[in-house]
Amino acid sequence: MSIRTIADISPGELTEHAARLLAGGHRLAMISARQEAEEFALAYLFVAGGPDRRTELRLRLPAARPAVPSLARLSFPAGRFEREIRDLYGITPLDHPLPRRLVRHHHWPRGWYPMRADAGPPPAFGDPEGPYPFLTVEGQGVYEIPVGPVHAGLIEPGHFRFSVVGETIIKLKARLWFVHKGIEKLFEGRRPEDGLELAERVSGDTSVGHALAYCLAVEEATRAQVSGRAQRERAVLLELERLYNHVTDLGALCNDVAFGIMHAQTGRIREQLLRVNDEVTGHRLLRGGVRLGGAGLKTLPDPERLHAIGADVAELAALALRHTVVADRFTGTAVLSADAARDLGTLGYVARASGLGADARRDHPFTGLGDFTPARRTGGDVLARFQIRAEEIAASIALITHLVDGPPAAEPARPEERSSSGVGLVEGWRGTIAHRVELAPDGTLTRVKIVDPSFFNWPALPVALGSAIVPDFPLVNKSFNLSYAGNDL
């Protein structure tokens, strides 16, 4: 049972309240903005585990020249949320240490903010603000390597600019948001049930994670009761999604160091898992399994079959790490220290590979998982991020077994009165996913704010690549495996 606290404050009180929550062990999970008739409404969501706590600081700003004190000096993620809100709503973060654009590219028209209620169709795009101000690293032997934004294969666009001496990376700047799709705007005015398919498609490899976070948020807002059995079935789907993605990554990481046989073998196992997904939900990517108010499973997965797959994966992972080339390329490559991971606010396997223990399955549970302890490594390198995936595969299979074979789930308490907003927190396979919804009196959606863990983890990639070599970039990038789609909403 989560403890949700809502405090209405003035802009002048924001810094004090935020500092107290951060000092007390909370992290900033999102900042959501919404335009009303004569003002803007902001909601700052802070969360913490042990027990599950969610604290919202809400404030209002006048529509004319809206501005709010910046929290960037207290929290690195806060600074990025503030820049996002400035670019999409025109709300100025006062005294921000890095006030340059985040979402807006040079061709975006000045003064046009797409998330405003009166934005209308986009005006003619041009080049009103000049090129993005990349910091140029100068010195003897320094040169630049631009990569992207268009890449080979099916991945979405992102621009990476390397400053290099020899093969050593001195600095990397990543530029995203080439395909801002306006997904959050598409939710507005829909009935909650009509928003579910959109939530499933925020990031194609995370259908369950985003659909479940959305459903939990809507159910909290509407105070809909979900049976204990349905919550356990949802948790099974969440772990099945983790399994096929982690298995895929193990093979892809080995493929990037020319150990192609591992890639072929994990492809074989991935196909087995996708067939399990199809049997369980009727869809290989598990779409349709999570529903508002419940779950729609055709059958439950067979734990014995999954344990056999787990043993297969464990043997392959051990074989890979005994290969001298794989071990040499993984070990010590692109280290992300625990301090850097904490300061940047990283989530999921990226954080846990650097020694941090954040995991929404334990910190923000929606059903009982027994005595669950997240896997953790301290190396912070490619090797640790490989090992975390392998260990989480075993943990997911153990969780599915517990959920399928365990005692009947306790029924949740009767829901309280209906609210106008709700929050869903889910440990997707990349890390904690957050959705926050606001409902109009007629029950339609007025605002859906989505935060994929990639929003938190993208800034960590350039940090980890400091002093790495250019040929290792594909390997390191895959070890993070961040979502462009989940970031470029």
Residue pairs with C-beta under 8 A, 6 or more apart in sequence:
1 51
1 52
1 413
2 51
2 52
2 53
2 54
2 364
3 51
3 52
3 53
3 54
4 54
4 55
4 56
4 220
4 423
5 53
5 54
5 55
5 56
6 55
6 56
6 58
7 17
7 55
7 56
7 57
7 58
8 58
8 59
9 17
9 57
9 58
9 59
10 59
11 59
11 61
11 67
11 68
11 69
12 69
13 59
14 44
14 57
14 59
14 68
14 69
14 71
15 69
15 71
15 74
17 57
18 28
18 44
18 46
18 57
18 71
18 74
18 75
18 78
19 74
21 46
21 55
21 57
22 28
22 46
22 74
22 75
24 48
25 48
26 46
26 47
26 48
26 53
26 55
27 46
27 47
27 48
27 75
27 77
27 345
27 358
28 44
28 45
28 46
28 71
28 75
28 77
28 78
28 81
28 345
29 45
29 46
29 47
29 425
29 432
29 434
29 451
30 43
30 44
30 45
30 81
30 434
30 436
30 449
30 451
31 42
31 43
31 44
31 45
31 78
31 81
31 82
31 85
32 42
32 43
32 45
32 436
32 447
32 449
33 40
33 41
33 42
33 43
33 85
33 88
33 89
33 91
33 115
34 40
34 41
34 43
34 438
34 446
34 447
35 41
35 63
35 89
35 115
35 116
35 117
38 62
38 63
39 60
39 61
39 62
39 63
39 66
40 60
40 61
40 62
40 63
40 66
40 89
40 91
41 58
41 59
41 60
42 58
42 59
42 60
42 61
42 68
42 85
42 91
43 56
43 57
43 58
43 421
43 436
43 449
44 56
44 57
44 58
44 71
45 54
45 55
45 56
45 423
45 434
45 436
46 54
46 55
46 56
46 57
47 53
47 54
47 55
47 363
47 364
47 425
47 434
48 363
49 358
49 362
49 363
49 364
50 363
52 363
52 364
52 365
54 364
54 423
54 425
56 423
59 68
61 67
61 68
61 91
65 92
66 89
66 90
66 91
66 92
67 91
67 92
67 93
67 94
68 82
68 91
68 92
68 93
68 94
69 93
69 94
69 95
70 78
70 79
70 82
70 93
70 94
70 95
70 96
70 97
71 78
71 79
71 82
72 78
72 79
72 82
72 93
72 96
72 97
72 98
73 95
73 97
75 345
76 343
76 344
76 345
76 459
77 344
77 345
77 455
77 456
79 93
79 96
79 97
79 98
80 102
80 455
80 459
82 93
82 96
83 93
83 96
83 98
83 99
83 100
83 101
83 102
83 103
84 102
84 103
85 91
85 93
86 92
86 93
86 99
86 102
87 101
87 102
87 103
87 104
87 113
88 103
88 113
88 114
88 115
89 113
89 115
89 116
90 111
90 113
90 116
93 99
100 133
101 129
101 132
102 177
103 177
103 180
104 129
104 177
105 132
105 177
105 178
106 127
106 128
106 129
106 130
106 131
106 132
107 125
107 126
107 127
107 128
108 125
108 128
108 129
109 122
109 123
109 124
109 125
109 126
109 128
110 128
110 129
112 119
112 122
112 123
113 119
114 122
114 180
114 182
114 185
115 184
115 185
132 175
134 161
134 173
134 175
135 171
135 173
136 144
136 163
137 163
137 170
137 171
139 165
141 165
141 166
142 163
142 164
142 165
142 170
143 163
143 164
143 165
144 161
144 162
144 163
144 164
145 161
145 162
145 164
145 470
146 159
146 160
146 161
146 162
147 159
147 160
147 161
147 162
147 473
148 157
148 158
148 159
148 160
149 157
149 158
149 159
149 175
149 178
150 157
151 157
151 158
155 484
156 178
156 179
156 484
156 485
156 488
157 178
157 179
157 484
158 174
158 175
158 176
158 178
158 484
159 174
159 175
159 176
159 178
160 172
160 173
160 174
160 175
160 473
161 172
161 173
161 175
162 169
162 171
162 172
162 470
162 473
163 169
163 170
163 171
163 172
164 170
164 470
167 469
167 470
167 471
168 467
168 468
168 469
168 470
169 465
169 466
169 467
169 468
169 469
169 470
169 473
170 466
171 462
171 466
172 461
172 462
172 465
172 466
173 462
174 458
174 461
174 462
176 458
176 484
176 487
176 488
177 487
177 488
178 488
179 484
179 485
179 488
180 488
180 489
181 488
181 489
182 489
183 198
183 202
183 450
183 489
184 447
184 448
184 449
184 450
184 489
186 198
187 195
187 198
187 445
187 447
187 448
188 445
188 446
188 447
188 448
189 444
189 445
189 446
190 198
190 444
190 445
191 443
191 444
191 445
192 218
192 222
192 292
192 437
192 439
192 443
192 444
192 445
193 292
195 214
195 218
195 445
195 448
196 211
196 214
196 215
196 290
196 291
196 292
199 210
199 211
199 213
199 214
199 215
199 435
199 448
199 450
200 207
200 210
200 211
200 287
200 290
201 207
202 210
202 450
202 452
202 485
202 486
202 489
203 210
203 452
203 454
203 483
203 485
203 486
204 285
204 485
205 241
205 245
205 285
205 429
205 483
206 241
206 428
206 429
206 430
206 433
206 452
206 483
206 486
207 241
207 285
207 286
207 287
208 234
208 237
208 238
208 240
208 241
208 286
208 289
208 290
208 428
209 238
209 241
209 426
209 427
209 428
209 429
209 430
209 433
210 428
210 433
210 435
210 450
210 452
210 486
211 287
211 289
211 290
212 234
212 237
212 238
212 290
212 424
212 426
213 424
213 425
213 426
213 428
213 433
213 434
213 435
213 450
214 424
214 435
214 437
214 448
215 290
215 291
215 292
215 293
215 424
216 366
216 422
216 423
216 424
216 425
216 426
216 435
217 422
217 423
217 424
217 435
217 436
217 437
217 448
218 224
218 292
218 422
218 424
218 437
219 226
219 292
219 293
219 422
219 424
220 419
220 422
220 423
220 424
221 418
221 419
221 420
221 421
221 422
221 437
221 438
221 439
222 418
222 419
222 422
222 439
222 443
223 415
223 416
223 417
223 418
223 419
224 292
224 293
224 415
225 293
225 412
225 414
225 415
226 293
226 294
226 412
227 294
227 409
227 411
227 412
228 367
228 408
228 409
228 410
228 411
228 412
229 408
229 409
230 293
230 294
230 295
231 366
231 367
231 409
231 412
232 367
232 403
232 406
232 409
233 289
233 295
233 297
233 300
233 403
234 289
234 290
234 295
234 366
234 367
235 366
235 367
235 369
235 399
235 403
236 280
236 297
236 300
236 301
236 400
236 403
236 404
237 280
237 281
237 286
237 289
237 290
237 295
237 297
238 426
238 427
238 428
239 396
239 397
239 399
239 400
239 403
240 273
240 276
240 277
240 280
240 286
240 301
240 396
240 400
241 286
241 428
241 429
242 392
242 393
242 396
242 428
242 429
243 273
243 306
243 309
243 393
243 396
243 397
244 270
244 273
244 274
244 277
245 429
246 389
246 390
246 392
246 393
246 396
246 429
247 266
247 269
247 270
247 273
247 313
247 393
248 266
248 267
248 270
249 389
249 478
249 481
250 262
250 266
250 313
250 316
250 317
250 320
250 386
250 389
250 390
251 262
251 263
251 264
251 265
251 266
251 267
251 270
252 263
252 266
252 478
252 481
253 330
253 382
253 386
253 475
253 478
253 479
254 260
254 262
254 263
254 266
254 320
254 326
255 262
255 263
256 474
256 475
256 478
257 325
257 326
257 329
257 330
257 475
258 325
259 320
259 323
259 325
259 326
262 316
262 319
262 320
262 326
265 316
266 313
266 316
269 309
269 312
269 313
269 316
272 309
273 309
274 284
274 285
275 284
276 301
276 305
276 306
277 283
277 284
277 285
277 286
278 284
279 298
279 299
279 301
280 286
280 289
280 297
280 298
280 299
280 300
280 301
281 287
281 288
281 289
281 296
281 297
281 298
282 288
282 298
283 289
288 296
289 295
289 296
289 297
290 296
300 404
301 400
301 404
303 397
303 400
303 401
303 404
303 405
306 397
306 400
306 401
307 397
307 401
309 397
310 393
310 394
310 397
313 390
313 393
313 394
314 390
314 393
314 394
317 386
317 387
317 390
320 326
320 386
321 327
321 330
321 383
321 386
321 387
327 383
329 382
329 472
329 475
330 381
330 382
330 383
330 386
331 381
331 382
331 383
332 381
332 383
333 381
333 382
333 383
333 468
333 472
333 475
333 476
334 381
334 382
334 464
334 465
334 468
334 472
334 475
334 476
334 479
335 379
335 380
335 381
335 464
336 346
336 350
336 353
336 354
336 380
336 381
336 460
336 463
336 464
337 354
337 380
338 354
338 355
338 356
338 378
338 380
340 354
340 460
340 463
340 464
341 350
341 351
341 354
341 355
341 356
341 380
341 460
342 356
344 456
344 457
344 459
344 460
344 463
345 456
346 354
346 356
346 431
346 456
346 457
346 460
347 358
347 430
347 431
347 432
347 453
347 456
347 457
348 427
348 428
348 429
348 430
348 431
348 432
348 453
348 457
349 385
349 388
349 389
349 392
349 430
349 431
350 385
350 431
350 457
350 460
350 480
351 358
351 431
352 358
352 359
352 374
352 375
352 376
352 377
352 388
353 377
353 379
353 380
353 381
353 384
353 385
353 387
353 388
354 377
354 378
354 379
354 380
354 384
355 376
355 377
355 378
355 380
356 376
357 374
357 376
358 374
358 431
358 432
359 374
359 427
359 432
360 425
360 426
360 427
360 432
360 433
361 369
361 372
361 374
361 399
361 427
362 369
362 372
362 373
362 374
364 425
364 426
364 427
364 432
366 426
367 403
367 409
368 409
368 410
369 399
369 402
369 403
370 402
370 406
372 395
372 399
374 395
375 388
375 391
375 392
375 395
376 388
377 384
377 385
377 387
377 388
377 391
378 384
379 387
380 464
382 475
382 476
382 479
385 479
385 480
386 479
420 438
420 439
421 436
421 437
421 438
421 439
422 436
422 437
423 434
423 435
423 436
424 433
424 434
424 435
424 436
425 432
425 433
425 434
426 432
426 433
427 433
428 452
428 453
430 452
430 453
430 454
430 457
430 481
430 482
430 483
430 486
431 453
431 456
431 457
432 453
433 450
433 451
433 452
433 453
434 449
434 450
434 451
435 448
435 449
435 450
435 451
436 447
436 448
436 449
437 445
437 447
437 448
437 449
438 445
438 446
438 447
438 448
439 445
439 446
440 446
450 486
450 489
452 483
452 486
452 487
452 489
453 486
454 482
454 483
454 484
454 486
454 487
455 486
455 487
457 480
457 482
458 482
458 487
460 480
461 476
461 477
461 480
461 482
464 476
464 480
465 472
465 473
465 476
468 476
